């Protein structure tokens, strides 16, 4: 039977239509990331899925963190505890700690499963590590009822069984061999070694039993374990591994497997979704919109109205003005509590509709912060009231709201209705707070986990909108930084000690001055902002500096520049400074990527604290919940030999809004970071005030 060209097009398009499947039950491989046991699969979790994993057998313990950053990208960070190998440096340096090998993985979905075609993914394992567990692979998955079949090809650690010919070897001879030695320092991306050497086929099956909590697995392992770093060679009696995954609860899975024909492996996964996490709020409901009895703007009780706006919508009112027609009323405010400014503006509009005269046709909520004009929410009053009262079918109140740049009004075109006299009160000028703080570092030779738990007391004084003095004092509660023995003084390095002196600062005093900084803000024009500051800027450095930022309203791109002259603080003193000084600063570009939703790419080029020069790249993605997952790396003119272990500065972080845990709205956020290893190259000044986050409302 012949097929017409149109029939071929229809057949091809149907073959590429994605099949709608429910997300696979959380099943992390032994290395972290969705998989079976030793082998990965092409499956992905829902965006935002965050997993903490632990697996244990005789020779190894693996601890990993996996995050589904995008529907098509899975990222994993992992430590492998090699029980039969001691960390280098001798017992005086490493306390006889067993060796910990860190690794970073990425898996990219190439296409979704369709009716006829499998889902396919490409993965890189242990990239930028020592190379011991480095692997590359391509894997496909196809589902048949309750059975999910995976089949893949691997190189490196996943190709050691060498049961097939490396197809790239036919392209170039250099792909036929792969270096077997490892990189002791780690931290380098050995791109030229990828997809080289022996290759192997791997695969398996994942079976969903009639019991929803239980899944069974079997896989063919691609590794022969001939090159694993152990004192006693690993015996392999079978290439087949068998396991079971049991969901104890919605957030906890336990796994048991029998591998290599002679070894049991136990594992556990704690998981939740960062994109969908939320917290019910107990806030005043939006006011029911009725008909205002106020006839003139002069009759409005603006003090009471300001209190209602602050209490119910989080707006602190600084001033109110109207135009000559008195049909437009503008409120100059600061948003104090709501992350979602549209939600706050809609609640505020209901309050204004009940208090302002019916003849007013436009409400404007001009948002300012630290004397900087950010954004303005405009409300079509007539349209809003008709929708809120149900006077127009299918009309919605949010359709009456729009956003623009803050209106610049001249004195001869507007009339001031209200100025908040309380702006000069002591209560407005001073703010006090107490908060806990946890500094931590993972993967250290002396002890795997270094930490300091502190209590910070903060006092902020803001006598005017543009000027403030911020201070914080730290109180040590508990820490183990006295075990940090990395003394660069004995190392041949040209870099000054700007960050590796962390032990001195952590153990010198139980009470210390964290920062004492004066800050002045200024808006040069509609899109240009300025910041000047000086004092004790962070725990290790004091000095003066300035920053300018060009940020048009609702623009995807902003540009900035900062310059700072700083001196290193003495660890043993509250206020004294040492001789080391440096001029540090960066030109910055902030780009909200148009092709990846809610993703910010930041590039900063300039001089770092150790005097080295280069670029820091910061990639941050915000989930629907407001949680931001980010990664950064700094590449400078310091060689990997001079830099030391790790090769270059890099790290990962989660920035978490506090209102995910509270029943009241708040704009406060906290950051949990992971820097694999602390060195002196590529280090930034940790300024507490920066213009881009300060102008977030733009």
N, C-alpha and C positions, 0 to 999 in steps of 0.2 A: 504494500500500500504506500503510495507516494504522499508526502507531506507538503502542503503549500507553504510559502514563505510566511504568511500570516499565522498559520498553525504553528510554525516553529517559534515565532515570537511569543505566542500565547503560552506554549509549553515552557519556553525558557523563563518567562516572567513568573509563571506559577511555581517553577522549581526554586526560584529565589525568594518566594514569599515567606517571611518568617512564620514559624509555627509557634503558637502561644502556649508556653509551658509555665507551670508554677515554678518559682525559684527552688532550686535544689535545697533539700534540708542541709543545714550547716554541717559540712564535713571537711575539716581541714586535714591536709596531709601531714606527715611527720615533720616536714620542713616548714610548714605554714603555707597558707594559700590553699584554695580549693583543690582537692585531689583525693586520691585513695589512701595509700600508705606512703610508700617511697616514691610513687610516681604522681605527676600532676595530671589534671584533666583540662579540657577546654571550657568547663563550666565556670560561670561567674555568679557571685551573689548580687543581691539588690545593691544599688548605689548607697554608700554610706555604711555598709555592714562592717563592723569593727570586731575583730576576734583576738583574744589572748589565748595562746596555745602552749601546752606543755606535754612533752612525750619523754619516756624514760625506758631504757633497757640496760643491759649489762655494761656496754662500753660508752654509751652516749646519753646525755640529756639535752634536749633541744627546747629552748624557750623562744617563742616568736610572737610578733604582733603583725596582723594582716588587716589591711583596709581596702575596701572597694572604693577607690577614689572617684571613678566614673563608671558607667555601665560597661565600658570597654577596657578599663585599666584596673588591675589589682596590684597593690604594692605590699611587700613583706619585708620586715626587718627581723633578724634572727641571731641568737647566740647558740653555739654548740659547745657544750661542756664535755671536753674529752677527758674522761676519768682516768685514763692510764698515762696521761701526759701532764707534766708539771709546767707551769708558766716559767719562762726564762728569767734569768737574773738572780737565781739562787734563793734560798729560804729567807735570807735577811731582807730581800727586796719584795718577794711575792708571797711570803708567809706560807710557802708550800701549797699555794692555791693551784688547783687543776687548770689547765689551759682552756681559755674561752675563745672560740673563733667566731667572729661576727660576719654577717653576710646580709646583702640586700638583694631582693628579687623583684622582678616586674613581669607581669603577664598581660599581653595585649590580645583582645578578641579581634580577630580578623573579619569574621562574619558570623551572623546568627544561623542557627539551624533552620532549615526549611523543610518542606515536605519530602524532598528527595536528597538534599545535601546535608552533611553534618555541620555542627558548629566547630569552628577552627580557631585555635589560639596559638600565638607565638610567645615563648617565655625565655627569660634570662635569669639564671639562678646564681647567687653569690657574685654578682658583678661588683667590681671594686673591692673585693675582699682579698684574702691571701691566695685564692685560686684553688684551694684544696677541694672545695665542694662546687666549683664553678661548672656550670652546664648551660647548654642552650637546647631548646627543643621546639618542635612543632607537633601539636596534638589535635585530634579530632574526636568529637563525641556525637553519637546518634542514639536516640532513645526509642525503645521498642516496649511499649507498655510500662511495666514496672522495672524494666532492665535498661540501664544506661551504659552503653559500650564505649570504651575509649581505646584509641590506638594512636601511638605516636612514635616519633623518631627523635633520638637524643644524641648529643655530643658531650664530651667532657665526662663529668661524674655520671651522667645518664647514658654514656656510650661505651663504658668500659667492658661490657660483655662482648662488644665487637662482633655482633652477629649479622652485620650487613655492611655493604660497601658504602663509604661516605660519598654521596653523589658529587660533592664539591671537589673531591679529589680528581674527578674527571675534568674539572675546569682548570685547575692549577695544581702543580705538584706541592706547593707549600701547604695546601689543605690536607695533605696525607699524613702529616706529623703534627703532634701537639706537644709542647714542652710539658714535662712531668714535674718540674720543680715548682715550688710555691713561692709566693712573694711574702717574705717575712714581715715587712712593714705594712702591707695591705694598702688600701685606699686608692689604688690606681685602676683605671678602667682599661683592662688589657683587651682592647677591641681587636687587635691583630691576631689574637689567639682564638677568637670565637669561631665556631663551626669547623674547627680543625681536628684532625686525628680520628681515632676510631669512632664509629657510629653504631647505634644499637636500636632495635625495635623494642618498645614497651607497650603495655596495654592492660586493660582490665575491665571488670564489670562491677557496677554498683546496683544492688537489688533492693528495692523498697518492699519490705515484707508486709503482710496484711496488718501488722501492728504499726501504727504511724510512728511510734517512737524508735523503731528498730530498723536499721539498714545493715545489709551484709555486703562484703566486698571481697574480691579476689583480683590479684594483679600478677603480671609477669614483670619481674624486676630487671632493669637494664644495667644494673651495677654488679660487678663481680667482687667488689670490696678488696681488691688486691692492693690498692694504693691508699686505703684509709690509714690515718695516723694513730696507730695502736701499738702497744708493746707485744701483745699476743695476737698473731694473725687471726683475722676473722674467718671462721669456717662457714662455708656455704654448702648446705646439703641439698638445697632445692632453690630454683629461681622463682618459685611461686610463693606469694604471701597471701594470707587470709585474715580477715578482720571483721569486726562488728562495731557499729556506731550506735550508741543509745542516747536518746534525748531525755535527760532527767527532768528538765523543765524547759521553758521557752528560751532560757538563756544559758543553759549548761548542758554540755554533751560529754559523755565518757566513751572512750574507745579502747578496745583490746584487740591485739592482733598477734598472729604467729608467723614469724618471718624467717627466711633463709632455711626453713626446715628444722630449726633448732632453738629459736629465740622468741621469747614473749616480749611484746611491747605494750606498755600502758600509756594512755594519753587522756587529756582533758582539755576542753575548749569552753571558754566563757565568752559570750558574744552578745552584741546588741547593735541597733542601728542608729548611727549618729544623725542621719538625715531625717528620721521620723520621730526622734525623741521629743517629748513635749511635757508640759506641766500645766494642769488646770489652774486657772487664775480666779481668785476671789476679789474682784474689783467691782466698783459701782457700775451697774448696767447703764448703757447709754440712755440719756434722758428721752422720754417720750415727747415728741415735738407737738406743741399746741399752738395757740395764737397768742402772740405777745401783746400785753396791755400797755407797754411803753409807747408813748407817742413821740417823744423827742430824745435825741441822743444825750441832751443835758440832764435828763431824768434818770439815766442809768447809774446804778451803784457800782462803779468800776472796781472798788476795793473788794466787794463781795463777789463780783463776777470773776475777778482775778483769782480769788481763793477757790472758787468752783473749778476753774480751768486747771489750776495746779493739782487739786485733789483728785479730780476725775479724769483729766486728760494729760497730766504731767507737764503742762505749760506754765512756766514762770513768766508772768507778764512784766515787761519793763516800761512800756509806754503804749498808748493808744492814740491814733490820729484818724482824721477823716478828710475827704476831699471837699472842695467848695460846694458840691451838690449835696453832700452828706448822704450819699447813696452808697459809698464805699467806705468801709471801716477797716483799718489796718492795725493789727496787734503785733508789736515787736516782743518776741518771746525767746525763751531758751527751753528746749525740750529736756526734761530732767529724768524721765523714767522709761519712756516707750522706745524700744528698738524699731518697731514698725511705725514710722511717722504717719503713714496713711491712716492707720487705725486710730492714732491719737487725733489726727485732724478731723476725722469723721465724728468722734465723740465730742470734740470741741465745737463742731458746727451745730450739733444739737443744743448745746448750752447757749451758744450765741443766738440761735433761732428763737429761743424762749426768752431772751433778755433784751435783744436789740429791737428797735422799731420795725414793723412789717415793711416799711418803705425802703429799708436798706436792701440793696440788690446784690451786694458783693461783700464777703468776708475775706480778709487776707491774714494769714498767720505767717508772719515773717520770722524765720528762725535764725537766731544769732547765738554765738557761743564764744566766750572770751573776747568779746568785742568784734568778732569776725562775722560778717553776713554770709549765711550758708545757702538757704533755700527758702522758698515761699510756697505755701499751700493756699490755693485760691478756691473759694467756694461760691458757686452760683447760687445765691441765697434763695431765689424764687424756685429754681428747679429742685434744690435740695428739700425745701419745705413741702413742695408738692409730692415728692417721692416719699418723704418721711410720714406724711399724713395720709398717704394712700389716695391722693387726688388724681393721680395719673396711672393708668394701667401699665404694668410691666416696667415702670420706671424704678431705678435703683438709686439710692442716695450716693453711692460712690461715683455714679456718672456725673454728678454735679461738682466733683473735685478735680482740680488740675494742679500742676506744679510748674513753677517758673523760678527765675532768679529773683532775689530780693529787690523790691521796688526802691529806687532812690528818689525821694521826694524833696522838693525845695520848700523852704519855709513859707513862701508866698502862695504856694499851691495847696497847702494842707493846713489843718487846724489841729493842734494838740488837745486831746480830750482828757488825757490822764498820764501822769508820770508817777512811778512807784516811789514814794518817799522812803519806804522801808529799805531801799537799796543801800542806804548808808548805815543801816543798823548793825550792831555787833553780831547778831545772829547770821546775817547775810555775809559778813566779812569773814567769819571764822568757820572752819569745818574740821572736826576731829573724828578719827576712826581708829579702830584696832583690827588687825587682820593677821591670820597665820601665813607663813611663807615656807615653802619647801624647796631648797636647792638640792639637786641630785645629779649624779653622774653614774653611768653604767659602764661595765667592762673594764675596770681598772685592774692592774696587775696585783696590787696589794690586797684588795678585797673587791669583789665584783661590784658591790653597790656602795657608793659614797653618798652621804646625805648630811644636810643640816636643816633641822626643823626650828624655825624662829617665830617670834611674835613681833609684829611691827606696829608701832604707834605712829600715826601720821597727824600732822597739823598743817592746815593750809590757810593762808591769810590772803584775801583778795579785796583790797581797798577800792579798786576800780575795775571796770569790765576788762581793761587791757593789761592790768598789772597784777601779778600774784607772787607770793613766796610760798614754796612747798617744802616741807621737811618730813623726814621719817627717821625714827630711831629703832634699831633692831635689838632684840633680846634673845640670846641663844637659849634654846630649850634642851636640845640634844643634838650631837653630831659625831661623826666618826672620821672627820677629815685629818685627825692626827695620824691616821694610818696611811695617808698619801705620802709616799716616799720618793716621788719623781722629782729629783733635783737636777735641773738643767745646768746648774753651775758646773757639773762634772762632765757636761756634754759639749762637744765641739760644734757650736751653733752661733751664727752671727746675729741672731734675733734677740732683742732685749726681752726681759721677762715681764710681759704685760698681762698674761692670763695664767701662766703655769705656777704663779705664786699663790694660788687659791688657798693652799693650806695655811699660809701665814695669816691671811685675812680671816680665815674661818676659826682659827684656834687662838688668835691673839687676845681677843676681848670677848667677854660674855655680853657686853653692852657696847654698841657702836653707833656712830652717826652714819646712816646709810646715805642720805643726801640732804642738802640744804641749798635750794636753788631759787633764784629770782628770775622771773620770766616776764617779758613784755611782748605783746602781740600788736600787730598793726596791719591794716588793710590798705594797700597802696591805691588800688583801683578795684573795679568790679571783679576781676579774675586773679589779682596778684595779692599774695599774703606774705607777711613777714613775721619773724620770730627772733628775739634776742634773749640771751640767757647767760647766767654766770653763777658760780658757786661750786659746791661739792656735788658734782653731777651724778656720781655713782660711787659704789663702794671702793673702787680702786683708783678713780681719777677725779681731779677737780680742774676747773678752768672756765673759759668763756667761749662763747660761740654765737653764731647766727645762722638763720636759714631763710630762704625765700622759696615760694611755691607758686607756680602758674597753674591754675586749675579752673578751666571754664565750667560753667554749670552743665551737668548731665553729659560731660564729655568723657569718652573712653580713655583719654590720654591726659596725663598731667606731667609737668616737669618741675624739678626742684634742684636746689644746690645748698649745701651746708659747709661751713668751715669752722673749725674748733682749734683753739690752742689749749692744751691740757698738760698737767703735770701729775705724776703718779703720787698717790697718797701713801703715807707711812702706815703699815699694818698695825703697829703698836700704839698709834696715836689717834685721837678723835679728829684733829684738825691739821696736823703737820704734813708737809709735803716733802717728797724726795727730789733728787736732782734730775731724774729723767723727765724730759718734756718732749712733746711732739706736736706738729701741726698736722691735723687730720681732717679730712673732709671729702665729700663725694658729690658728683653730679648724678642726679637720679631721674629715671623715667618710670612712670607708673602707667601700666597699660591693662585696662579691663578687656580681656581677649574677646573679640566679637564672635569667634567661631567656637568658643567653649563657654557656656553660660556660667556666670558668677565666679569667674576665675581671674585673678589678678597676677600679672607678671611684673616684678619690680627688678630693675637693673640699676645698680649703683657702681659707678666707676670713680676711683680716686685713691687716696692714701689711707692705709689702715693704722692701727695703734702702734704696731711695731715698726712703722716707717716703710713697710712693704707696700707696693702699689699693684692694683689690679681691679677686678670686677667681682661684685657679689650678685648672684642671681637668686631671687626669691620667688617661688611659685606657690600660690595660695588659692584654694578652692573653698567656697562657702556653700554648705548644704542648706536645704530648706529650713532646717531647725535653727540656723544661725551659727552652728559650729563650723569653724574654719580649720581645715587641714592644710598644713604647709610644709614645704621643704626648701632648704637654702644651701648654697655652696659658694665658697669664695675661692677664686683662682687668682693668684698673685705671682709676682716675679721671684718668689722664693722657691727654690728647687725642692723636690720631695725629700732629698737627703738632708737639706738644712731644716726643712719643716719638721721632720721626724715622723714617727709612726702615724699612719692615717693619711699621709700624702697631701691633704688639703683640708681646710675647715668645711664642715658640712653638718647638717642637723635636720631634725624633723620636729614639728610641734603641732599641738592642738590648741586652738583658741576657743574657749567655751563661754557662752553667755550665761551669767549667773541666774537669769530668770528661768532657765530650764529646771532649776531646783527650788524656786520660791513660788509662793502663791501670789506674789505681787510683782508687777512689772519693774524691771531695773535695767539700766544700760551698762552696768558693770560687767566686766569680763575677766577671765583668768586664763593664763597660758600654762600648759604642761609641755615641756620641751625635752628632747633627747638629743644630746650632742655625743656622738660615739666616743670621741676622745678629745681632750682639751690640749691645744697647742697654742703657740703665740702668733703664728701667721694668720692673716686674713681676719683679724679680730676687729669688731666695730665698737665704737663708744656706745654704751647703753644709756642713751638719753631717755628720760621719762616723758618728755614732751616733744612731739614731732608733728609737723603741720599736716601731713597727709591724713593720719587718723583723726586729728583735731578738726579737719574739714570734711569728715565723713558724710555729712548731710548734702554735700555737693553732688 
